[in-house]
Amino acid sequence: MAPGHNGDSSLFAVPASASWLFTDCGTRTGIARLRRMTVRPGGISRFSGPIWGDLMTQLVVTSYGDPRESVSLQREPGLLLGTDDILVEMEAAPVNPSDFLLVRGDYGVRPRLPSPVGGEGVGRVIDAGGAAGTRLVGQRVVILPTYEQGTWADKVATSYHNVVPVREDADPLQLAMLPINPATAYLLLHKYAKLAAGDWVGQNAANSAVGRCVIALARLQGLKTLNIVRREAAAQIVRDAGGDRVIVAGDDLPAQIADVLDGAELALALDGTAGPIVADIAGALRFRGVMVTYAFVTDVPPAVPAHDLIFNEVTLTGFWLINWLRNAPRAEIEQTYRTLSDLVATGVLTVPIEATYRLDDYHEAFKHAMTPGRTGKILFTFP
């Protein structure tokens, strides 16, 4: 997930400078009408003949700016699939704040326009451009947020490297939200600190989708969570989600944290907002504890006081899911998503859903997604 809240062994090893290549007709991968090129570790794949000829409906970013003005609905003719490509018939795709950041030009990737949009989703593979993708035909897959394709579309053409098969018996709406927020939460709890049962994990933005996933996954590991929110209504949401301790941030947050911990210290702190609150939380970290910033809602940078950095040797670092997707071994990526798919299928991981919309109603979906105080996710669904 994804910054702003709400985020390759083979393909994923492609450097960032090579991850945005375009067709000669000036459009991004997935919307080319005449020819299509796809990014691969050794360069660009060969072109193949057309294997699908129906119209595709998709949302496209036409200019950087307000999503309500910079995104349009387009219907494109059939695609030409590369030899490594597959065609996914979409079931559902979430509307994430990170998508809006990309549309505004404020995200970590900035595609050449026009470009399809939508970071994640779930669907079923209905065709393949070559033998490599044929094994996936008929399977339900999640599309990983590599941003080499857009998921706000009824059909998506992408490399088979950009998908992972998931369980058939899981709720497709929950699976659609699996690639970004649950994966971010899982990796935050596994990559940065050696955590033992009984350890405390602190987090702000605890009522976000990542925050709720952190709570669920921490409970599986026997960890305790200290959860910080800004409103009492949000505090109740976090309590209902199983948060061990919940704080509504006041004028003296360090004192509130100290009172709740009652002598204990945080082993890990997760920051989903950036800004001055990071300094307030950092003081509660144990010796050589770790603070991880994974999202932001302000341009004010996260900062740890020099006292904590020097005398307590705490670490402040960042996390972006795309970096993991680009650099982690393929086996690790697939295992992570299999684990999360199992947790969704068994009901351990669930994210509240507030509404679903058809793609044609994207203006209403955007308006709803931008509504302050929203308590659930907004998704596009495809009949």
C-alpha positions as CSV (number, residue, x, y, z in Angstrom):
1,M,0.0,0.0,0.0
2,A,0.5,2.1,-0.2
3,P,1.5,5.8,0.3
4,G,-1.2,8.2,1.1
5,H,-3.6,5.4,2.2
6,N,-5.4,4.7,1.9
7,G,2.2,0.4,-2.0
8,D,11.1,-9.4,-10.2
9,S,13.3,-12.1,-9.9
10,S,13.1,-12.3,-13.8
11,L,10.7,-9.5,-14.5
12,F,10.9,-7.9,-11.1
13,A,14.6,-7.4,-11.4
14,V,14.1,-4.8,-14.2
15,P,15.6,-1.5,-13.0
16,A,13.2,1.4,-12.5
17,S,14.7,3.2,-15.5
18,A,13.6,0.3,-17.7
19,S,10.2,-0.3,-16.3
20,W,8.3,2.2,-18.5
21,L,8.6,1.4,-22.2
22,F,6.1,2.3,-24.8
23,T,4.7,1.3,-28.1
24,D,5.6,3.3,-31.2
25,C,2.1,4.7,-31.2
26,G,2.8,6.6,-28.0
27,T,0.7,4.6,-25.5
28,R,1.5,2.6,-22.4
29,T,1.6,-1.2,-22.3
30,G,-1.9,-2.5,-22.3
31,I,-3.6,0.1,-24.6
32,A,-1.6,-0.2,-27.8
33,R,-3.8,-0.5,-30.9
34,L,-1.2,-1.3,-33.6
35,R,1.7,-3.0,-31.9
36,R,2.6,-3.9,-28.4
37,M,5.9,-4.1,-26.6
38,T,6.5,-5.6,-23.1
39,V,9.4,-5.0,-20.7
40,R,11.6,-7.9,-20.0
41,P,15.0,-8.3,-18.2
42,G,16.9,-8.5,-21.5
43,G,15.0,-5.8,-23.3
44,I,11.7,-6.0,-25.2
45,S,9.8,-9.1,-26.2
46,R,9.0,-10.0,-29.7
47,F,5.6,-9.0,-31.2
48,S,3.1,-11.7,-31.7
49,G,-0.1,-11.8,-33.7
50,P,-3.5,-10.8,-32.3
51,I,-5.2,-13.5,-30.3
52,W,-8.1,-11.4,-29.0
53,G,-10.3,-9.0,-30.9
54,D,-13.1,-7.7,-28.6
55,L,-13.3,-4.1,-27.3
56,M,-11.8,-3.4,-23.9
57,T,-13.2,-0.8,-21.6
58,Q,-10.7,0.9,-19.3
59,L,-9.9,4.1,-17.4
60,V,-7.0,6.0,-18.7
61,V,-5.0,8.9,-17.3
62,T,-4.8,11.6,-19.9
63,S,-3.1,14.4,-17.9
64,Y,-1.6,14.7,-14.4
65,G,-4.0,16.5,-12.0
66,D,-7.3,16.0,-10.2
67,P,-8.5,12.4,-10.8
68,R,-12.0,13.7,-11.4
69,E,-10.7,15.7,-14.4
70,S,-7.6,13.8,-15.5
71,V,-9.1,10.3,-16.0
72,S,-11.4,9.3,-18.9
73,L,-13.2,6.1,-19.8
74,Q,-12.0,4.6,-23.1
75,R,-13.0,1.7,-25.2
76,E,-10.1,0.2,-27.1
77,P,-10.0,-2.4,-30.0
78,G,-8.2,-5.7,-29.6
79,L,-4.7,-6.1,-28.3
80,L,-1.7,-7.9,-29.6
81,L,-0.3,-10.1,-26.9
82,G,3.4,-10.7,-26.5
83,T,4.7,-14.2,-26.1
84,D,5.0,-13.8,-22.3
85,D,1.6,-12.1,-22.0
86,I,-1.8,-13.2,-20.7
87,L,-5.2,-11.7,-20.9
88,V,-7.1,-11.4,-17.6
89,E,-10.9,-10.9,-17.4
90,M,-11.3,-8.7,-14.3
91,E,-13.6,-9.5,-11.4
92,A,-12.8,-6.6,-9.1
93,A,-10.2,-3.8,-8.6
94,P,-9.9,-1.4,-5.6
95,V,-9.7,2.4,-5.8
96,N,-6.7,3.2,-3.6
97,P,-5.3,6.6,-2.5
98,S,-2.0,5.6,-4.1
99,D,-3.8,5.4,-7.4
100,F,-4.9,9.1,-6.9
101,L,-1.3,10.0,-6.1
102,L,-0.2,8.5,-9.4
103,V,-2.9,10.4,-11.3
104,R,-1.7,13.6,-9.6
105,G,1.9,12.9,-10.6
106,D,3.0,12.6,-6.9
107,Y,3.7,8.8,-6.8
108,G,7.0,6.9,-7.1
109,V,6.3,6.0,-10.7
110,R,5.2,8.5,-13.4
111,P,4.1,6.8,-16.6
112,R,4.1,8.5,-20.0
113,L,0.6,9.6,-20.8
114,P,-1.9,8.5,-21.8
115,S,-1.7,5.5,-19.4
116,P,-4.1,3.0,-18.0
117,V,-4.5,3.2,-14.2
118,G,-5.3,1.0,-11.3
119,G,-2.7,-0.7,-9.2
120,E,-4.2,-4.1,-8.2
121,G,-7.1,-6.4,-8.7
122,V,-8.3,-10.0,-9.3
123,G,-9.6,-11.8,-12.3
124,R,-9.4,-14.9,-14.4
125,V,-6.9,-15.7,-17.2
126,I,-8.8,-16.2,-20.4
127,D,-6.0,-16.3,-23.0
128,A,-2.3,-16.4,-23.4
129,G,0.1,-15.1,-26.1
130,G,2.6,-18.0,-25.7
131,A,3.4,-21.2,-24.0
132,A,4.7,-19.6,-20.8
133,G,1.3,-18.2,-19.9
134,T,-0.8,-21.1,-21.1
135,R,-0.7,-22.9,-17.8
136,L,-2.5,-20.0,-16.2
137,V,-5.5,-20.0,-18.5
138,G,-8.6,-20.7,-16.5
139,Q,-7.0,-19.8,-13.2
140,R,-8.0,-16.9,-10.9
141,V,-5.0,-14.6,-10.3
142,V,-4.2,-11.4,-8.5
143,I,-2.5,-8.7,-10.5
144,L,0.6,-7.4,-8.7
145,P,1.1,-3.6,-8.4
146,T,4.1,-3.4,-10.7
147,Y,2.3,-0.5,-12.6
148,E,3.1,-2.1,-15.9
149,Q,-0.6,-2.3,-16.5
150,G,-3.8,-0.7,-15.3
151,T,-6.5,-2.8,-13.5
152,W,-9.4,-0.4,-13.8
153,A,-10.5,-2.2,-16.9
154,D,-12.8,-5.1,-17.8
155,K,-9.8,-6.9,-19.4
156,V,-6.1,-6.5,-18.7
157,A,-3.2,-7.6,-20.8
158,T,0.0,-8.1,-18.9
159,S,3.0,-10.4,-18.5
160,Y,2.4,-13.7,-16.7
161,H,5.2,-12.6,-14.3
162,N,2.8,-9.8,-13.0
163,V,0.2,-12.2,-11.6
164,V,0.0,-14.9,-8.9
165,P,-2.6,-17.6,-8.8
166,V,-4.9,-17.5,-5.7
167,R,-7.5,-19.7,-4.1
168,E,-10.9,-20.3,-5.8
169,D,-12.8,-20.4,-2.6
170,A,-11.9,-17.0,-1.3
171,D,-14.1,-13.8,-1.6
172,P,-13.0,-12.1,-4.9
173,L,-13.5,-8.7,-3.4
174,Q,-11.1,-9.4,-0.6
175,L,-8.7,-11.0,-3.1
176,A,-8.8,-7.9,-5.2
177,M,-7.3,-5.9,-2.2
178,L,-4.7,-8.5,-1.4
179,P,-1.7,-7.4,-3.5
180,I,-1.0,-4.0,-1.8
181,N,-2.3,-3.5,1.8
182,P,-2.2,-7.1,3.2
183,A,1.2,-7.7,1.6
184,T,2.5,-4.4,3.0
185,A,1.4,-5.3,6.5
186,Y,2.9,-8.8,6.2
187,L,6.2,-7.6,5.1
188,L,6.4,-4.8,7.6
189,L,6.0,-7.4,10.3
190,H,8.6,-9.8,8.9
191,K,11.4,-7.8,7.3
192,Y,12.6,-5.2,9.8
193,A,12.7,-6.6,13.3
194,K,13.1,-10.0,15.0
195,L,9.8,-10.1,16.9
196,A,8.9,-12.6,19.6
197,A,5.5,-13.4,21.1
198,G,4.6,-10.6,23.6
199,D,6.5,-7.9,21.8
200,W,4.8,-4.6,21.2
201,V,4.3,-3.1,17.7
202,G,3.2,0.5,17.5
203,Q,1.5,2.1,14.6
204,N,-0.3,5.3,13.5
205,A,-3.1,5.4,11.0
206,A,-4.2,2.2,12.7
207,N,-7.7,2.4,11.2
208,S,-6.3,2.3,7.6
209,A,-6.5,-0.9,5.6
210,V,-2.8,-1.6,6.3
211,G,-3.3,-0.9,10.0
212,R,-6.2,-3.4,10.3
213,C,-4.1,-6.0,8.5
214,V,-1.2,-5.4,10.8
215,I,-3.5,-6.0,13.8
216,A,-4.8,-9.3,12.4
217,L,-1.4,-10.6,11.4
218,A,0.2,-9.4,14.7
219,R,-2.3,-11.4,16.6
220,L,-1.4,-14.5,14.7
221,Q,2.2,-14.0,15.8
222,G,1.3,-13.4,19.4
223,L,2.3,-9.7,19.2
224,K,0.6,-6.8,21.0
225,T,-0.4,-3.7,19.1
226,L,-0.4,-0.1,20.2
227,N,-2.6,1.8,17.8
228,I,-2.8,5.5,17.3
229,V,-5.7,7.3,15.6
230,R,-6.9,10.9,15.3
231,R,-10.7,10.4,16.1
232,E,-12.7,8.5,18.6
233,A,-14.8,7.0,15.9
234,A,-11.7,5.6,14.3
235,A,-10.6,4.3,17.8
236,Q,-13.7,2.2,18.0
237,I,-13.1,0.8,14.6
238,V,-9.6,-0.3,15.7
239,R,-10.9,-1.8,18.9
240,D,-13.5,-3.8,17.0
241,A,-10.6,-5.0,14.7
242,G,-8.8,-6.4,17.7
243,G,-6.2,-3.8,18.5
244,D,-4.8,-4.4,22.0
245,R,-4.4,-0.7,23.0
246,V,-5.8,2.3,21.2
247,I,-4.9,6.0,21.7
248,V,-6.6,9.0,20.3
249,A,-3.7,11.3,19.8
250,G,-3.8,14.4,22.0
251,D,-1.5,17.3,22.9
252,D,1.0,15.1,24.7
253,L,1.2,11.9,22.7
254,P,4.5,10.7,24.3
255,A,2.9,10.8,27.7
256,Q,-0.2,8.9,26.4
257,I,2.1,6.2,24.9
258,A,4.1,5.9,28.1
259,D,1.0,5.5,30.1
260,V,-0.4,2.7,27.9
261,L,2.9,0.8,27.7
262,D,3.4,1.1,31.5
263,G,7.2,0.4,31.3
264,A,7.2,-1.7,28.2
265,E,8.9,-0.6,24.9
266,L,8.0,-0.9,21.3
267,A,10.1,-3.4,19.2
268,L,8.8,-2.0,16.0
269,A,6.9,1.1,15.0
270,L,5.0,1.5,11.7
271,D,4.4,5.0,10.3
272,G,1.7,5.5,7.7
273,T,1.5,9.3,7.8
274,A,5.0,10.9,8.1
275,G,5.2,14.3,9.8
276,P,5.9,15.2,13.4
277,I,4.1,12.3,15.0
278,V,7.1,10.1,14.1
279,A,9.2,11.8,16.7
280,D,6.5,11.2,19.3
281,I,6.4,7.5,18.7
282,A,10.2,7.0,18.3
283,G,10.8,7.8,21.9
284,A,8.9,4.6,22.9
285,L,11.2,2.3,20.8
286,R,13.5,-0.1,22.6
287,F,17.3,-0.1,22.1
288,R,17.9,-0.6,18.4
289,G,14.2,-0.6,17.7
290,V,13.0,0.2,14.2
291,M,10.6,2.8,12.8
292,V,9.4,2.1,9.2
293,T,7.6,4.7,7.2
294,Y,5.5,3.1,4.5
295,A,3.1,5.9,3.5
296,F,2.5,9.6,3.9
297,V,-0.4,12.1,4.1
298,T,1.8,15.2,4.5
299,D,4.9,16.7,2.9
300,V,6.4,17.2,6.3
301,P,9.2,14.6,6.5
302,P,9.3,11.9,9.2
303,A,12.1,12.7,11.7
304,V,13.5,10.9,14.7
305,P,15.1,13.0,17.4
306,A,18.9,12.9,17.5
307,H,18.7,11.8,21.2
308,D,16.9,8.6,20.1
309,L,19.1,8.0,17.1
310,I,22.4,8.3,19.0
311,F,21.7,7.1,22.5
312,N,19.1,4.5,21.7
313,E,20.4,3.6,18.3
314,V,17.0,3.4,16.7
315,T,16.6,3.1,13.0
316,L,14.3,5.0,10.7
317,T,13.8,3.4,7.3
318,G,11.3,3.4,4.5
319,F,9.3,0.7,2.7
320,W,7.7,0.6,-0.7
321,L,6.1,-2.6,-2.0
322,I,7.2,-2.1,-5.5
323,N,10.9,-2.2,-4.4
324,W,10.2,-5.6,-2.9
325,L,8.4,-6.8,-6.0
326,R,11.4,-5.7,-8.2
327,N,14.1,-7.3,-6.0
328,A,12.7,-10.3,-4.1
329,P,13.1,-13.8,-5.4
330,R,10.1,-15.0,-7.4
331,A,9.6,-17.9,-5.0
332,E,9.4,-15.5,-2.0
333,I,6.8,-13.4,-3.8
334,E,4.6,-16.4,-4.7
335,Q,4.9,-17.8,-1.2
336,T,3.9,-14.5,0.4
337,Y,0.8,-14.2,-1.7
338,R,-0.2,-17.9,-1.2
339,T,0.0,-17.3,2.5
340,L,-2.1,-14.2,2.3
341,S,-4.6,-15.9,0.0
342,D,-5.0,-18.7,2.6
343,L,-5.6,-16.1,5.3
344,V,-8.3,-14.4,3.2
345,A,-10.0,-17.7,2.4
346,T,-10.1,-18.6,6.1
347,G,-11.5,-15.2,7.1
348,V,-8.4,-14.2,9.1
349,L,-7.7,-11.2,6.8
350,T,-10.7,-9.1,5.8
351,V,-10.9,-5.4,4.9
352,P,-14.2,-3.6,5.2
353,I,-15.9,-2.6,2.0
354,E,-18.1,0.4,1.8
355,A,-19.3,0.3,-1.8
356,T,-18.7,-1.2,-5.2
357,Y,-19.2,0.6,-8.6
358,R,-19.3,-0.3,-12.3
359,L,-16.5,1.2,-14.3
360,D,-19.0,3.5,-16.1
361,D,-19.7,5.2,-12.8
362,Y,-16.1,6.1,-12.0
363,H,-16.9,9.7,-11.2
364,E,-19.2,8.6,-8.4
365,A,-16.6,6.0,-7.3
366,F,-13.9,8.7,-7.1
367,K,-16.1,11.1,-5.2
368,H,-17.0,8.4,-2.7
369,A,-13.3,7.3,-2.3
370,M,-12.3,10.9,-1.6
371,T,-15.0,11.3,1.1
372,P,-13.4,12.1,4.5
373,G,-14.2,9.7,7.3
374,R,-14.9,6.8,5.0
375,T,-14.8,3.4,6.9
376,G,-14.4,0.9,4.1
377,K,-12.8,0.5,0.7
378,I,-14.3,1.4,-2.7
379,L,-14.0,-1.1,-5.5
380,F,-14.8,-1.4,-9.2
381,T,-16.6,-4.7,-10.0
382,F,-17.1,-6.2,-13.4
383,P,-20.2,-8.2,-14.4
